């Protein structure tokens, strides 16, 4: 019985979110939970522009997405944002066009897109007894649309900001 208690006690050192041996989340690919929360932040941010997307109903729209100079946004993140915006345009009745076939050009400037992590561990000697991690997914976009033919403004610059927050708690390496 003592051996079983010892083995279970030692296993808490190597298993669970509170373990010091858990790999850094920043170095691993995004989990489904992180991606879901980024999508929720993007959805809440795009909600502001959604009403203005209705003005693009039935029009051929070219979506141009770019990261603002100095923004820490990867190409895959910009492509994800572009695909999400295209999905919202289709839901609003717009027709996604290739370059050269468009009536309207929609510029989407990605100012920020990512996750902030705040980890708090309360150590008991060398073993974290209680560990809490709080995450904040954030998205900041600016959308602007103009008519390609006469360069008139179809959609005034709209700032789209979305946030999604969640957290995890672990006690003795068991995550809740």
RAVEN-V242211 format. One record per run of one state. SS is the DSSP state (A for helix, B for strand, O for the rest). FROM is the first residue (numbers start at 1). LEN is the number of residues. If there is no record, write none. Layout:
# RAVEN-V242211
ss=SS from=FROM len=LEN
ss=SS from=FROM len=LEN
This chain:
# RAVEN-V242211
ss=O from=1 len=1
ss=A from=2 len=13
ss=O from=15 len=10
ss=A from=25 len=3
ss=O from=28 len=4
ss=A from=32 len=25
ss=O from=57 len=3
ss=B from=60 len=8
ss=O from=68 len=7
ss=A from=75 len=17
ss=O from=92 len=3
ss=B from=95 len=2
ss=O from=97 len=7
ss=B from=104 len=21
ss=O from=125 len=2
ss=B from=127 len=21
ss=O from=148 len=5
ss=B from=153 len=19
ss=O from=172 len=2
ss=B from=174 len=2
ss=O from=176 len=1
